[in-house]
């Protein structure tokens, strides 16, 4: 079992001392002092190199298990008001991330007041990831004064790449000014040429083009622009929703019978991973030619085997919505969270704030009896904290 950069982690006490030291030379590899005379056999003892613990390591070591589990959740909060339920859940379940749910007509300044209220209930030393869906066109949650009204991804795909990256930087700056630090975009799904019925992507013009090369070039320009604007990009929906004929949000049994583990349609994701994109969102469709039994978000073959091991992704793996989506409705609320983490996921997204306590409790309960699962929770929490550190959210 492979844990990303986590080494042979055996308990909380060793985290601050060893996690950040993975890959550091051992004492036997440190060159011994050459201060002694070459005419004698006496040499100074080797001194082991030490790497000080990072802010993420320190934050992890100081947490309870409940606080660590909370870092693995992104819950839905209203985009135009401050919800008492949301604030109470963030505090009670130590939630580490939120998504602003629904379209907002608030200005940048007004939206900033909402996000500031959310951040005030988070610990001063460990602030929230606050996300939205700002793709353009029909999927553009922030619609108020100061936010650019811009075209669908399909139109963006026809722009000069440098211009697209410039504008994505502008959109990122707008989100950052509103207190939003994660954008659940760009979409890297490729809809085949001539496909006239692809409800989740093609019907809404969310694709940048109809070939993997165009999607890769244009989609990854958006990711670079968002990063330059101060926002973490999230490429989605791995391993692709361009070939399905139903929407996982509104339909159960959504299945892709075409995509393989070596498919050309994975190339946009591979390019994003090579560029070190910080977030990858998992699809909940079933991919029969990779894992015919499990939705991608619940598939260890796809999350750990394909995304982590084969493609080398080391950032935050976030689920598509596991709260209201019809695709996962047959699974219990509790098992949706534990299945995703067991598959190798890091951050469970549920737009339904009322599910958060059930999910976090289920993770904590399983940790008590499943040592391997507990290691996965610890590894995932550290991945999230390291991403927060990179974004300047850890004090």
Secondary structure as GFF3:
##gff-version 3
##sequence-region A 1 395
A	DSSP	three_ten_helix	12	14	.	.	.	ID=ss1
A	DSSP	alpha_helix	15	18	.	.	.	ID=ss2
A	DSSP	three_ten_helix	19	21	.	.	.	ID=ss3
A	DSSP	three_ten_helix	27	29	.	.	.	ID=ss4
A	DSSP	alpha_helix	55	61	.	.	.	ID=ss5
A	DSSP	alpha_helix	65	70	.	.	.	ID=ss6
A	DSSP	beta_strand	73	78	.	.	.	ID=ss7
A	DSSP	alpha_helix	84	92	.	.	.	ID=ss8
A	DSSP	beta_strand	97	101	.	.	.	ID=ss9
A	DSSP	alpha_helix	108	120	.	.	.	ID=ss10
A	DSSP	beta_strand	129	132	.	.	.	ID=ss11
A	DSSP	beta_strand	134	136	.	.	.	ID=ss12
A	DSSP	beta_strand	139	140	.	.	.	ID=ss13
A	DSSP	alpha_helix	153	156	.	.	.	ID=ss14
A	DSSP	alpha_helix	161	177	.	.	.	ID=ss15
A	DSSP	beta_strand	182	183	.	.	.	ID=ss16
A	DSSP	three_ten_helix	202	204	.	.	.	ID=ss17
A	DSSP	alpha_helix	212	228	.	.	.	ID=ss18
A	DSSP	beta_strand	232	238	.	.	.	ID=ss19
A	DSSP	beta_strand	255	256	.	.	.	ID=ss20
A	DSSP	three_ten_helix	264	266	.	.	.	ID=ss21
A	DSSP	alpha_helix	267	274	.	.	.	ID=ss22
A	DSSP	beta_strand	279	282	.	.	.	ID=ss23
A	DSSP	beta_strand	286	287	.	.	.	ID=ss24
A	DSSP	beta_strand	291	295	.	.	.	ID=ss25
A	DSSP	three_ten_helix	296	298	.	.	.	ID=ss26
A	DSSP	alpha_helix	300	300	.	.	.	ID=ss27
A	DSSP	pi_helix	301	310	.	.	.	ID=ss28
A	DSSP	beta_strand	316	319	.	.	.	ID=ss29
A	DSSP	three_ten_helix	326	328	.	.	.	ID=ss30
A	DSSP	alpha_helix	333	343	.	.	.	ID=ss31
A	DSSP	beta_strand	348	350	.	.	.	ID=ss32
A	DSSP	three_ten_helix	353	355	.	.	.	ID=ss33
A	DSSP	alpha_helix	356	369	.	.	.	ID=ss34
A	DSSP	alpha_helix	371	391	.	.	.	ID=ss35
###
